[in-house]
Amino acid sequence: MTPSGPSVDALGTLTVNAVSASGGQTITVSPKATSGNANRYQLTPKGSEPTVNYGTNCAVSNHWVDLPENGKVTGTEGYTITVVEVNSLDKAVKKGSTTLPAKGA
């Protein structure tokens, strides 16, 4: 008999939204990171998004950036923002992405 339900080692999903803000974009992520975890992001041209699986190392030293509490980022319109939730070992547990709008005035 096969177990039902999601695997404990399955990459979870984040809902990521981006809106224009003064001088850049504001990113919102749902659900919020679990206590002890953090959200990090990468900005890439559309079609060049990073491959992220459960347990992928998403350390700052691997070109990931801590997502500020206020969600403010500055990126190129049309780029993809990939957001990951990492645990205390910098390993991905959830991922989501969206396309950046134009920067606000």
N, CA and C of each residue as an Amber inpcrd file, in Angstrom:
protein
   315
   0.8400000  -1.1720000   0.0000000   0.0000000   0.0000000   0.0000000
   0.8910000   1.2440000   0.0000000   0.5410000   2.2150000  -0.8160000
   1.3200000   3.4500000  -0.8820000   0.7270000   4.4960000   0.0500000
   1.6050000   5.2530000   0.7020000   1.0750000   6.2880000   1.5920000
   0.3890000   7.3850000   0.7910000  -0.6280000   7.9750000   1.3730000
  -1.3100000   9.0800000   0.6900000  -0.8750000  10.4000000   1.3110000
  -1.1620000  11.4700000   0.6170000  -0.7910000  12.7910000   1.1140000
   0.5870000  13.1780000   0.6350000   0.9650000  14.4570000   0.8600000
   2.2600000  14.9340000   0.3830000   3.4130000  14.3070000   1.1460000
   4.5070000  14.1290000   0.4430000   5.7170000  13.6170000   1.0600000
   6.2530000  14.6580000   2.0240000   6.8720000  14.2190000   3.0990000
   7.4740000  15.1390000   4.0550000   8.5830000  15.9350000   3.3640000
   9.2150000  15.3390000   2.3620000  10.3150000  15.9850000   1.6630000
   9.8780000  16.6870000   0.3770000   8.6120000  17.0250000   0.2500000
   8.1220000  17.7160000  -0.9450000   8.3070000  19.2210000  -0.7730000
   8.7030000  19.8980000  -1.8580000   8.8580000  21.3460000  -1.8280000
   7.4900000  21.9950000  -1.7400000   7.2930000  22.8280000  -0.7230000
   6.0300000  23.5270000  -0.5590000   5.9160000  24.6960000  -1.5220000
   4.7240000  25.2760000  -1.5820000   4.4400000  26.3670000  -2.5150000
   4.2460000  27.6820000  -1.7810000   4.8450000  28.7360000  -2.3250000
   4.6240000  30.0930000  -1.8490000   3.8540000  30.8610000  -2.9160000
   2.9250000  31.7080000  -2.4960000   2.2450000  32.6190000  -3.4110000
   3.0000000  33.9380000  -3.3430000   3.5310000  34.3780000  -4.4880000
   4.3430000  35.5910000  -4.5490000   3.6390000  36.6120000  -5.4380000
   3.4960000  37.8420000  -4.9290000   2.8970000  38.9320000  -5.6950000
   3.8600000  40.1100000  -5.7130000   3.8640000  40.8410000  -6.8190000
   4.7240000  42.0200000  -6.9520000   3.8970000  43.1880000  -7.4720000
   4.0400000  44.3440000  -6.8310000   3.3630000  45.5550000  -7.2790000
   4.3860000  46.6820000  -7.3740000   4.1090000  47.6460000  -8.2600000
   4.9760000  48.8140000  -8.3930000   4.9920000  49.5890000  -7.0910000
   6.1720000  50.1070000  -6.7500000   6.3300000  50.9420000  -5.5670000
   7.3350000  52.0320000  -5.9200000   7.3490000  53.0780000  -5.1490000
   8.2700000  54.1760000  -5.4010000   9.7050000  53.6630000  -5.4860000
  10.3340000  53.8200000  -6.6600000  11.7200000  53.4160000  -6.8420000
  11.9470000  51.9340000  -7.0300000  10.8970000  51.1270000  -7.1220000
  11.0910000  49.6890000  -7.2870000   9.7810000  48.9250000  -7.2580000
   9.8060000  47.8070000  -6.5700000   8.6280000  46.9570000  -6.4400000
   8.4930000  46.5050000  -4.9860000   7.2650000  46.1730000  -4.6010000
   7.0100000  45.5970000  -3.2860000   6.5310000  44.1680000  -3.4930000
   7.1710000  43.2490000  -2.7890000   6.8870000  41.8280000  -2.9030000
   6.1430000  41.3590000  -1.6540000   5.0530000  40.6310000  -1.8530000
   4.3620000  39.9910000  -0.7390000   4.4050000  38.4850000  -0.9560000
   4.5700000  37.7700000   0.1460000   4.7070000  36.3120000   0.1010000
   3.7280000  35.7070000   1.0850000   3.0240000  34.6740000   0.6240000
   2.0780000  33.9710000   1.4830000   2.2510000  32.4690000   1.2810000
   2.2420000  31.6870000   2.3400000   2.1530000  32.0840000   3.7420000
   3.4790000  32.6650000   4.2330000   3.4280000  33.3270000   5.3860000
   4.6400000  33.8650000   5.9980000   5.5790000  32.7150000   6.3600000
   6.8670000  33.0170000   6.4220000   7.8660000  31.9980000   6.7650000
   7.5970000  31.4400000   8.1660000   7.7800000  30.1540000   8.2950000
   7.6460000  29.4750000   9.5820000   8.6930000  30.0220000  10.5510000
   8.3870000  30.0540000  11.8230000   9.3190000  30.5360000  12.8360000
  10.6680000  29.8320000  12.6910000  11.7460000  30.6100000  12.6700000
  13.0910000  30.0570000  12.5150000  13.5420000  29.9720000  11.0610000
  12.6140000  30.1590000  10.1250000  12.9370000  30.1490000   8.6980000
  12.9970000  31.5780000   8.1710000  13.4400000  31.7340000   6.9230000
  13.5420000  33.0600000   6.3050000  13.2020000  32.9680000   4.8270000
  12.8160000  34.1000000   4.2380000  12.5800000  34.1650000   2.7940000
  13.7820000  34.8100000   2.1210000  14.1870000  34.2250000   1.0040000
  15.2750000  34.7610000   0.1840000  14.7900000  34.8140000  -1.2550000
  15.4750000  35.6190000  -2.0830000  15.0320000  35.7440000  -3.4660000
  16.2050000  35.8760000  -4.4310000  15.8940000  35.6210000  -5.7090000
  16.7870000  35.8930000  -6.8300000  15.9700000  36.5600000  -7.9180000
  16.5910000  37.5090000  -8.6300000  15.9860000  38.1540000  -9.7910000
  16.7190000  37.6490000 -11.0270000  15.9740000  37.1400000 -11.9980000
  16.5860000  36.5910000 -13.2040000  15.7440000  36.9480000 -14.4250000
  16.3860000  36.9840000 -15.6090000  15.5940000  37.1740000 -16.8180000
  14.5900000  36.0400000 -16.9660000  13.4180000  36.3530000 -17.5150000
  12.3940000  35.3320000 -17.7340000  13.0050000  34.1830000 -18.5450000
  12.7910000  32.9570000 -18.0950000  13.3380000  31.7840000 -18.7580000
  14.6590000  31.3150000 -18.1730000  15.2370000  32.1020000 -17.2500000
  16.5160000  31.7380000 -16.6270000  16.3670000  31.5140000 -15.1200000
  15.1630000  31.1380000 -14.6880000  14.8840000  30.9670000 -13.2680000
  15.7360000  29.8240000 -12.6910000  16.1520000  29.9520000 -11.4250000
  16.9460000  28.8920000 -10.7980000  16.1160000  27.6330000 -10.5810000
  16.7700000  26.4970000 -10.6710000  16.1170000  25.2250000 -10.3480000
  16.2110000  25.0380000  -8.8370000  15.0540000  24.8810000  -8.2060000
  15.0130000  24.7140000  -6.7560000  14.1600000  23.4980000  -6.4400000
  14.7410000  22.5800000  -5.6870000  14.0230000  21.4080000  -5.1910000
  14.0580000  21.4530000  -3.6730000  13.3020000  20.5800000  -3.0390000
  13.3370000  20.4950000  -1.5800000  14.7810000  20.2030000  -1.1640000
  15.3120000  21.0160000  -0.2530000  16.6660000  20.7950000   0.2380000
  17.7640000  21.4810000  -0.5590000  17.4030000  22.1960000  -1.6450000
  18.4150000  22.9380000  -2.4080000  19.0540000  23.9880000  -1.5020000
  20.3890000  24.1110000  -1.5650000  21.0950000  25.1030000  -0.7690000
  20.8370000  26.4870000  -1.3590000  20.1860000  27.3430000  -0.5910000
  19.8510000  28.6970000  -1.0430000  20.5060000  29.7250000  -0.1230000
  21.7860000  29.5260000   0.1490000  22.5370000  30.4190000   1.0270000
  22.8190000  31.7360000   0.3210000  23.0520000  32.7790000   1.1050000
  23.4220000  34.0730000   0.5640000  24.6870000  33.9200000  -0.2920000
  25.5950000  33.0480000   0.1090000  26.8280000  32.8190000  -0.6560000
  26.5600000  32.1720000  -2.0140000  25.3360000  31.6710000  -2.2320000
  24.9360000  31.0770000  -3.5180000  24.0440000  32.0320000  -4.3130000
  24.2520000  33.3330000  -4.1090000  23.5620000  34.3860000  -4.8690000
  22.0930000  34.5680000  -4.4920000  21.6910000  34.1320000  -3.3030000
  20.3530000  34.4080000  -2.8050000  20.4410000  35.6180000  -1.8900000
  19.3700000  36.4360000  -1.8770000  19.3370000  37.6660000  -1.0940000
  18.1880000  37.5690000  -0.0990000  18.4500000  37.9910000   1.1460000
  17.3770000  38.0050000   2.1390000  16.3000000  38.9910000   1.7050000
  15.0460000  38.5510000   1.7090000  13.9280000  39.4280000   1.3670000
  13.6800000  40.3620000   2.5480000  13.7410000  41.6880000   2.3150000
  13.5190000  42.6180000   3.4260000  12.1220000  42.4620000   4.0260000
  12.0000000  42.7930000   5.2890000  10.7020000  42.7200000   5.9770000
   9.6300000  43.5290000   5.2520000  10.0290000  44.6980000   4.6870000
   9.0490000  45.5450000   4.0050000   8.7780000  45.0930000   2.5660000
   9.4970000  44.0740000   2.0880000   9.2560000  43.5200000   0.7630000
   9.7570000  44.3680000  -0.3900000  10.4640000  45.4790000  -0.1070000
  10.9330000  46.3780000  -1.1770000  12.1470000  45.7890000  -1.8820000
  12.0430000  45.6820000  -3.2090000  13.1540000  45.2660000  -4.0530000
  13.2150000  46.2090000  -5.2450000  14.3160000  46.1700000  -5.9560000
  14.4600000  46.9500000  -7.1780000  14.9340000  46.0030000  -8.2640000
  14.0920000  45.7980000  -9.2600000  14.4410000  44.8890000 -10.3360000
  13.9280000  45.3870000 -11.6700000  14.3410000  44.7060000 -12.7150000
  13.9840000  45.0680000 -14.0780000  12.5980000  44.5490000 -14.4310000
  11.7760000  45.4080000 -15.0010000  10.4420000  45.0020000 -15.4360000
  10.5400000  43.7750000 -16.3390000   9.6950000  42.7800000 -16.0790000
   9.6740000  41.5610000 -16.8820000  10.5730000  40.4580000 -16.3440000
  11.4860000  40.8020000 -15.4140000  12.3150000  39.7740000 -14.7860000
  11.4340000  38.9230000 -13.8670000  11.9060000  37.7390000 -13.5580000
  11.2160000  36.8540000 -12.6140000  11.8760000  36.9820000 -11.2520000
  11.0540000  37.1200000 -10.2200000  11.5610000  37.0250000  -8.8530000
  11.1670000  35.6490000  -8.3430000  12.1710000  34.8820000  -7.9370000
  11.9520000  33.5650000  -7.3430000  12.2100000  33.7040000  -5.8520000
  11.2180000  33.3480000  -5.0490000  11.3230000  33.4560000  -3.5940000
  11.3160000  32.0520000  -3.0070000  12.2470000  31.8130000  -2.0890000
  12.2860000  30.5360000  -1.3890000  12.1860000  30.7840000   0.1060000
  11.5730000  29.8500000   0.7990000  11.6360000  29.8370000   2.2540000
  12.7140000  28.8370000   2.6100000  13.6960000  29.2770000   3.3910000
  14.7940000  28.3930000   3.7870000  14.7270000  28.1150000   5.2800000
  15.2080000  26.9380000   5.6470000  15.2760000  26.5880000   7.0700000
  16.6010000  27.1110000   7.6480000  16.9000000  26.7620000   8.8710000
  18.1000000  27.2690000   9.5480000  19.3950000  26.7690000   8.9040000
  19.3050000  25.7760000   8.0310000  20.4810000  25.2440000   7.3310000
  20.5830000  25.8000000   5.9050000  19.7890000  26.8300000   5.5830000
  19.7490000  27.4580000   4.2520000  19.1990000  26.5350000   3.1750000
  18.4320000  25.5350000   3.5550000  17.8530000  24.5880000   2.6000000
  16.4200000  24.9940000   2.2690000  16.0750000  24.9270000   0.9760000
  14.7430000  25.3150000   0.5280000  13.6760000  24.3530000   1.0360000
  12.5740000  24.9150000   1.5370000  11.4290000  24.1050000   1.9460000
  10.1580000  24.5120000   1.1930000  10.1470000  25.7670000   0.6480000
   9.0130000  26.2500000  -0.1460000   9.5540000  27.1700000  -1.2280000
   8.7810000  27.3220000  -2.3130000   9.2100000  28.1840000  -3.4220000
   8.0050000  28.7690000  -4.1280000   8.1790000  29.9670000  -4.6690000
   7.1860000  30.6090000  -5.5090000   7.8530000  31.6590000  -6.3690000
   7.1520000  32.1350000  -7.3840000   7.7460000  33.1590000  -8.2440000
   6.6620000  33.9810000  -8.9190000   7.0610000  35.1310000  -9.4440000
   6.1720000  35.9840000 -10.2200000   7.0230000  36.9040000 -11.0890000
   6.3670000  37.6120000 -11.9930000   7.0540000  38.5440000 -12.8870000
   6.9890000  39.9460000 -12.2980000   8.1180000  40.6690000 -12.3700000
   8.1670000  42.0170000 -11.8310000   7.4630000  43.0170000 -12.7600000
   6.6620000  43.9070000 -12.1630000   6.0660000  44.9930000 -12.9490000
   7.0890000  46.1190000 -13.1080000   6.7100000  47.1780000 -13.8300000
   7.5730000  48.3540000 -13.9450000   7.7720000  48.9700000 -12.5650000
   8.8920000  49.6500000 -12.3920000   9.1540000  50.3460000 -11.1410000
   8.1790000  51.5030000 -11.0040000   7.8140000  51.8010000  -9.7650000
   6.9430000  52.9350000  -9.4970000   7.7220000  54.2430000  -9.6050000
   7.0050000  55.3250000  -9.7550000   7.6660000  56.6400000  -9.8870000
   8.0920000  57.1770000  -8.5540000
